[in-house]
Amino acid sequence: MSCESETIDVLRESGHKMTPQRMMILTSLRHASGHLSAADIFEQVKAAYPYVDISTVYRTLTVLKEMRLISETHMGGGDATFEWVASERHHHLICRHCNGVTLLDHTYLEKLGSQIEREVGFHADIDHFAIFGLCADCKRETASN
């Protein structure tokens, strides 16, 4: 079974219709090499299907986000970006000085989520975070100046 077929089944089982536009949005996200803004997705889909509306993209992104199939992250560039995550949760460390991005394994924040639930009783949706700061190289450079 293809990855698109699995996603179609998940959407249908949760009561959502699969339209050609939704399929193109799903394909854009699943096969992207990184994060995409809603405008990026809209342009990709519009190239193949000129009658798509930006509101369709936003509605589909909302559904996919609620189903926790995609994550929404603010990477410091203005627009929110979206990424297909399915079962691969991860986070980003973003250097404010050089704009470098380092992936951070989910286990770090998973521990935080468990601690919050244990101590406060709150179940946090810790799916995808961008954490800003200084990378090791920039920290050394700043310290030596």
Secondary structure, DSSP 8 states (H G I E B T S, - for coil): --HHHHHHHHHHHTT----HHHHHHHHHHHT-SS-EEHHHHHHHHHHH-TT--HHHHHHHHHHHHHTTSEEEE--SSSS-EEEE-TT--EEEEEETTT--EEEEETHHHHHHHHHHHHHH------S--EEEE--HHHHHHHHH-
